[in-house]
Amino acid sequence: MAETALSRKDRRARIAKASKIYGIKGSESLDLHEAYKALNQNNVLRAVQLAHPITKSHPKSVHAWVVMGGAALAQREGDTAAAFFQRALDFAPSEPSALVGLAKAYVLQVKPEEATRTAARAFAAGADEKGLLVLYIELMRQMGRIQAAVDVVQPVIAKQDDAELSMKLADMLTDIEETGKAAVWLEKAWKLKPEEEGYRIARLRALIYTGRLDPAIALADELLADDATRDRDTVVLYKVLALRISNQPEVALELAEAHEFTNPDRYAEIRGIVANILQDIGRSDEADDAYLEGMHVTGAKLKVSKAYGAFLMRKGDFTRGPEFFKDRFETRQRSYIPYENSAPENLTDLEQLFLIGEQGVGDQLALLGLLRLAPVDLGKTKVTLATDARFIKALEGNAYGFEVMDRNVFTSEPREMKANEMMYIGDLTRFIDPADRAAHQKPWVTPNATRMQHLRSKYEALAKGGPIIGAAWASGSMLGHLRSVSLMDIVSAVPEGALVVNLQYGDRTSEIEAAQRARPDITILDDPEVDQMADLATFFAQVAAMDRILTIDNTTAHVAGAIGHDDTHVLIPTGSECMWYWGNEGDIDPWYGNLNLYRQAKLGQWDQPLSMMKTAVCP
């Protein structure tokens, strides 16, 4: 050992330092230090020879048990490793290294639930090991718990300058359609490795996700002009997407058809995008073929199958539509919560059912309305929705009587539950009856009456007898501008003397100030008491307090539908940006039954639907 050449003074100094670190006095502290070194060098035998005697002489030595656990992990002995790490945790329940080791031991034991819960505990305790982060992300993705995983790993990854981890976080955010947030991490990844092709493509994605389309197209052209670019399929795909979003459908189609794709997954994706473009320009019959081609070229249907299912359901085909929509998850993810769990024969006799939220607030409100159609005896079966914690208060007293649980609590705490007692809320689409579209149209959410009356009284005092009109006009998603209008467009349908209450999320100060200057005959209120991003319950009450609501297709429209607000007017885009639950035609929405729809005839052109809405509300 190197210590044999040390002077007595130096050796005493090292022993003193090691004693402080490992909590063991004397030379055994140096043995423990050497055991860690041996373990890091994959010298398992040496690590055990040094650490094992210390477990006897100092049985409460956390570090000795951690070394022993690490040695067992190296030998892929999951049961033994778990026992050693648990021994360490008996003395130090929040020791990060022991929690990291125990999580990995659970993976070896094929216990994914225990592994993910323990990994989350490790990160909360300060662990930041990259290997465990990658493992945790993959397991949570397979289990369909991406949003919960994001909540856990985002603060950990934020403390590190790691391009790969930043990319993984961005991909998860993209999967749950949080493209604006994903763009932040894509930009960070690119700044860390600006010359590497994969991270230049990451910047291309970030530009598209944040609506910087001209620089995105320029970067795509730069990459395609570089002979060294290997992943040309991905670059072309994102350029097509940028062209579509910038309302250049014909140019986008020409590029998509001209490029020779070599990656089958990318080809499948581009066929899905082509199908969307064809819908945007009124060639829906051709879109059907594009979707089918995209699904058949690769076994991984995923996004294309989901889009095709939505396409069919938008057309009113609720026989085939749900059958394709169900394939929106990867096979391994589906194995945790299979589609068969939503089968009538399974739901009929359950004692408890956990509904797993998916997608955004608006989509969840739309899908949960289908619970009325499911063969679930709500008087016998205890139903719990695992979702965004903001829903807990917002959905109190809902008509179905289900409870709401924070998804992070659901994934981090053990509970007694059978494999057939979980179901994705999107799987409720199988119960839609095309012959009775009104079957689920009854309002099912009741806003807090006290909050609603408080807000109503405040707004009445400010309105001074004028109408109280709620307004929402923008969507922040990647394709959100295709659904969005300006606040000035909305207030053009507001009568003189009205109080216009901002129902739009985010900081809209400059837009509100500009609209107020243009319309001094009305009052526009941005109520600081309400923040829908933090407090959905108060936002629901605010929506209920309105006389009338003028909105685009966003969360506001779904809240108005779910609470049964009967003077709500919604601008609906055409093409694939028309969400499937609105259908392709009709002035009264086929989903909630209480919303007035004003449909766009040509993508990007809002003059006609805005005129129709103004005529309806200000005749």
N, C-alpha and C positions, 0 to 999 in steps of 0.2 A: 504494500500500500504506500501511496505517496507520503502519508503522514509520518512514516518511519524516518524520513530525512528532515522533519521539522525539528526546530529547537523546542525545548520544553515550554518556553514562553509562548512561541507561536502555537504550539499544540493546545496549551491552556486557553489561549485566545479563541482558537477555533471551537474548542469544546464549549466555552462560554457562549459563543455566538449560536452554535447549534442547539445548546440547551434552551435558549430563549425561543428559537424557532419551533423546536419539537417538544418542548416541555419535559425533557428528560435530562437529568443531571449525569455528568460523567461521560466516559468514553462511548457509551451506548448511543449517545446523541450523534456522534460521528458515524457510528455504524448505520444509523438510520439514514443519515445523509448519503452515505455510500450506497445504501439499498435503493434509494430513489435514483441515483445516478445509474446504477446497474439496470434498473427497470427501464429507464429512458434509452439505454443502449441495447435493450432487448436481451439482456443477460438474466433470464428469469431465474435460473438456478442460484446465481450469486445473490440476487435480490432476496430470495426466500431464505437463503442461509443467514443473511444478515438480519432480516426482519423477524423471522419466526421466534428466535430466542427472546426478542423484546416483547412479543405478545405474551410470553410466559412471565418475564420479570416485571413488565409494566402492562398488565392486561387492559388498562384504560387508555393506552396510547393510541390515539386516533390514527396517527400517521403510520404506525406499524400495521394496523389492520388495512389501511388504504393500500400500502405496498403489497400486502398479501392478496388483496382483491385484484390489484392491477396485474399481479403475476398470474392469477387464475384466469383473468380476462385474456391475457396473452396466450394462454393454453386453450382458450375457448371453452372453459369450464364454467358455464353460466350459473349453475346451482351453487358451486363453491364460491364463485366471485360474489354472488348476491349475499351469501351468508357473511362473508368477510366485510363487505361494505356496510351491511346492516349493523354489524357489530360496531363499526366506527360511528355510525349514526346514533347508536344507543347512547354514546357519550357526547356526541356533538351533532344534534339533529339538523343543523343548517350548514354543515361542512360541505362546501361546494365540490371538492374533489371526490368525496364519498358519494354525493348525489349523482355526479357525472358518471362515476363507475357503476353505481347501482342501475342507472338508466340503461347503460350499455349491457349490463348483465341481464336485464329483463329482455333486451332485444335477442340475446343468445337463447333465452328461455322461450322465445316466441310469445312474449306477453306485451303486445303493442300498447294496450291501454295503460298498464303499469309503467311502461317505458316512457310514454309521452307525459304522463302526469309527473313522473320523477324528474324528467328533463326540465319541465316547466319550473319545478321547485328549485332545480339547480340554477337556472338562469335568474330566478328571483333572488337567489342567495348570492349572486355575483359571478357565477360561472360564465365564461365566454369562449369556451373551447370550440373551435371551428368544426371539428369533426362531429361533435354532438349537435351543433346547430344544423349542419347539413342532414344528419340522420333524423333529427326531430322534424325538420321541414318535410322530408320525404315521407315519413310515417304519417304526419298530419295531412299531407296532400292525399295519400292513399285512403285515409279514413274520411275524406271529404270535409275536413275541418280547417280549411285554409284561413278563414277569417280569424278563428281563434289562434291559429299559429302566428298570423301577422301580429296580433295584439301582444303575443309573448316575445317574439324575436325582434320586433322592430326597435325597442329601446336598447337591446343588446347590440344589434348590428350598427346602430347609430353611433356607438362609441368606438367603432373600429373603421379603419380605412382599408377595406377589403373589397376589391372590385367584384370578385365572384359572389360574395355574400350579398352585396348590393344588388347584383343581377337577380339572384334567387328571390330576394324580397320583392323586387320589381315584377318578376314573373307571377308571384303569388297575388300581388295587388291587381295585376292585369286579369288574372283568372276570376277575380271577384268584381271585375269591371270598375275598379278604382284607378282608372288610367291616369288621372291627374296626379294622384299620389305616386303612382308607379314612375311617372316621368322624373320626379325628384331623384329617385334612386338610380334610374338609368343615366341621368346626367352625372351623378356622382361616380358611377362605375366608369363612365367614359373619361372623366377628368383624371381618374386614377391611372388609367391605361389608354391614353388618347390615340396611340398609334396602332393598337391592335384592331384587326378587322371586326371581331365580335363586339367590341365596345364602340366602334364607330357606328355599327348597325344599332347598338343600344341608343346612341345619340339620335339616330334617324327616327327610332321609335318615339323618343322623348319629344322631338320636334312635332311629330304628328299628333301625339297625345295632347299636346298643349296648343294645337291649332296654328303652329308656325309652319304653314304648308309650303310657302315658297322656298324657304331655306331647306325644308325637308326634301323637296323635289330636287333642289340643286345638289344636296349631299348625295342623294341616290344616284344622280347622273355622274357625280364625281367618282363614286364607288364603281359604277358600271364601266366607266371609262378607264379604270385602272385594271390592267391585265392581271395584276396580282390578286385581285379579289376572287376568292374561292366560292363563297356562298352567294352566288349571283341570284339564285332562286329567291332567297329571303329578301334581298334588296329589291328585286322586281315586285315581289308581293307587296312590300310596304310602299313602293312608288305607286302601284295601282291603287292602293288604299288612299294615299294622299291625293291622287287625282280624283278619286271618287268623292272624297270629302270636300274638295275644292270645287265640286260641281262641274267636273269635266268628264262625264260618263263615257262619251264616245272615244276620247283619247285613252281613257283607262281600259276600255274593252279592247282597243286595238293592241295595246301593249300586252295585256293578259293573254291574248290569242297568239301573238307573234313570238313570245318567248318560249323556248324549248325547256321545259322543266325536267330536271333529272331526279329530284327528291319527291317521292310519292306523297309524303305528308304535306309538303308545300303545294304540290299540285292539287291535292284535295282542298286545301285552304283557299287557293285561288279560285277554284270552281265555286266555292261558297260565296266569295266576294263577287264573282261574275254574276251569280244568281241574284245577289242583292242589287247590283247595278241594273240588271235587266228589269227588275221590278221597279226601280226608280224611274226608268224611262218607258214604263208601260208595256213591257214585253214579258208579262208574267208566265205565259205558256212556255216560253223558252227557259225561264228560270227553273221550272220543274226538272227539265232534263239536266241542267247544270248541277243542281243539287244531287241528283241521283248519280251522276258521273263522279262527283267528288266523293261520295260515300263508297262507291264501288272500287275506287282506285286503291284504297287502303283499308285495312281492317279497323283502324282507329277512327271511328265516325265522329264522335265528340261534337265539336262546334258545328260541323256541317249538318250532322243529324239533328242537333238541337234547332238549328236555323230552319231546316226543312220541316221539322215537326211544327214549329211556329208558323211557317208559311202555310201549311195545310190547315192548321186551326184558324188562322186568319181568314181563310176561304170558307170556313164552316165545316171542315172535315174533321170531326172529333172522333172518328173511328180510327183512321190511320195516323192522324197527327200525334196523339199521345204515344203511339207505338214507336215513333221515331224520336220524339222528345225525351223519352226515357233513357236513350243512349247518350245523354249529354255528359255522362261521367266515364272516366276510365274504368276498365274492367276491375282492377284491383280496388279502386275506390268503391265501386258498386258492390264488391263482395262484402263490405262491411254493412251496408244498408241496401240490400237487394230490392229490386222492383217488386218482387213477389210479396214483400212485406205489406204492400198496399192492396193485395188481392182481397176481395170480399170475404173469402173463406178464412183469411187470417185475421182480419179486423173485427169480425163479428163477435168473437169470444174473448178478446183481450181484457185483462184486468187493468193494464196501464199501457199508454201509448205516448212515446216521445216524438213529437213533430220536430224535424230539423229544418231550421230556417235556411233559405238560400236566396241569393240575389239581394237587391236593394230594398229599402223600406216600401216603396210603392208596389213593387212586384209581390212582396210578401203579403201586403194587405189584399191585393187582388187574389192571390192563390188561397189564402186562408178562408176566403168567402166560400170556397168549395167544400169546406168541412161539412157544411149542411147536407151535401149530397152523399158523403161517405157512409158506408154501413157500420157506423160506430155508435154504440149505445152510450150517449153522453151521460146518461144517468147511472150507468154501471162502470164504464171505463174511465179511469182517471187520465186525462189528456194534459200533457205538459209541452209547451213550445220552448225549445232551446234556441235562442236567437240573441240579437242585439239587446243589451241591457236597457236601452232607452225604451223598449217596448213594455217593460215590466209595469210601470205606472200608466202608460198610455192605453194599455189594453185591459186594465182593471175593470171587472164587471162586464166583460164581453159576453155576447149572447150565447156563446157556446160553452161558457163556463170553464175554459181551459186556463191553466196557470202558465205563467211565463217565467223562464229561468235564464239567467245570464249564461250565454254559451261558454264563457270561460270557466264558470263554476261547473257547468255540465261536463266539460272535458278534463277538469283538474281534480275532481273529487270522485272517489269510487262510489258506485251505487249498484244495488241489486237490480238486474235488468236482463231479460232474455234477448237473444239475437233478433227475434221477430217482433220486438216491441219498439223499433225505431222506423221512421218513415220520413223521407224528404217531402216537404210540402208541395213541391212541383209534381209529385206523383199523383196528387189529387186530381190532376187533369183527366185521368182515366174515367172519372165519374161524370163528366159533363154529358148531358143529354141533349143532342142537337135538336130533338123534337120539343124540348121544353127549356128554352134558353132563360126563362124567367125563374127557374127553380131555385137559383141561389142569389136572387137580386134583392133580398130583404136586407136593410142595414143591420150590421152586427156589432158596431163599435159605439159606445156611449161616452162622449167626452165628460170630463169632470164638471159637474153642474156649477159648483162654487167658483171654479176658475173661469168658466165661460161667462157667468153673470158678472163677475168682477171686471173682465175685459169688456164685455158688452156695455156696462155702465160707463166705463171710461171713454169708450169710443162714441157713445151717444152724446156725452157732454161735449166732445170735440166736434162732432158732426153738426150740432145745432139744428137738428131737424132734417138734415140732408141724409142721403143714403150712405150706408157703410159698405164699401166695396173692397174686397180683397183682391190683390193682384200678384201673379207669379208669371214670369216671362222668359226664364232662361234655364238651360240644362247644362251642367258642367261635365257631362260625359264626353268621350272622344268624338262622337258624332252628334253631340248635343246641339251644336249650332244649327243642324238641320231641323231640329225641333223648336228652336228658339226664335223669339221676336224681340223687339225693343220695348222698353217701358213706354216709350212714346206711342208705339202701336197700340198698346193696351189702353192707355188713358184716352186715346181717341174715341173709345167707346164708353167713356164715363161722362155722365151729365154734369152740368154746372152745379156747383155747390156740394159736390160729393166729398166724403172723406175716403181717400184711397189708402188702405192699409197694406204695407209691404209684407207679402207672404213668401218672398224669395229669400233663399238662404245665401249666405256670403255677404261680403261688404259691397253694397250697391250705392254708396253715398253719392258718388259723382253722377250716376244715372238719375237718381232721385232728385238731386239738386237741379239738373238740366231740365227734367220733366216739370218740376215745380215752377221754374222760370218760364217755361213755355205755356203752362196752364195755371196762371195765378188765380183762376176762378175756382180751383179745387184745392184741397189740402191733402198732401201726401205724408203719411206717417210711417216712420220706421221705428217700431216700438222696441225699445231696449229691454223691455221686460220679457220678451219672447226670443228664444234662440232654439230653432228647431233642430239644429245640429247637436245640441246638448240636452234638450228637454222636449221630447215628443208629446208628452201629456199636455203641456201648456200650449204647444202648437196646435194640437187637435182641438183644444178649447177655443183657441183664437179663430180657427177656421169656422167652427160652429157659431161664433159670435158675428159673422158677416151676414149682411143682407143678401149680398150677391158676390160671386167669385168669378173672376176672369183669369184664366190660366192656360198655360200650355200643358202638354202631357208630361207631368212630373209628379213628385210626391204629393203636391197640393191637390191635384185631380183625384188621386187615389184616396186621400183622407176624406175629401168631400164625398166621394162615392161610398166609402165604408160607413160614414156617419149618416148618410142619407140626406145631404144638403141638396135641396131641390131647385136652387137657383144658381147652378154652377154651369159655366160655359167654357168649353175646352177646345183649343186649336189643335187639330190632328194633322200630322204630316202624311204625305202619300208614300207609296213604295214600301221598301222593307223597314223603314223607320216608323211606320205605323205599327204599333205593338199589336200582337196577335189578338189580344182580348178585346180590342175595339172593332174587329172585323174590317171588312173592306167598304162597307156602305152603311147608310142610315144616319139620321140626325139625332136619334136618341141612342145612347150607348147600350150595347147588348150585354154589358157585364154587370154594372150596378143598377142600371135602369133609371137613374135619376139625373144623369149628366146630359147636357146639350152639347153635341159635337158639331164642329165646323171643319170640314175636311178640305185639305189642299188638293188641287187638281194636278199641279205640276210641282215637283220638288224644288224648293228654294223660293217659290212664289207664294206670298201670303196675302196679296191684295184682296183676292176674292173671299177667302174665309174670314178675313178681318172685316170686310164690308158686310158680309152676312151676319157676323156677330154684332156689329154695330147696329144694323137694322133691327135685329131681334131685341136688343136690350135698350136701344135709344130710338124707338120708331118715330 
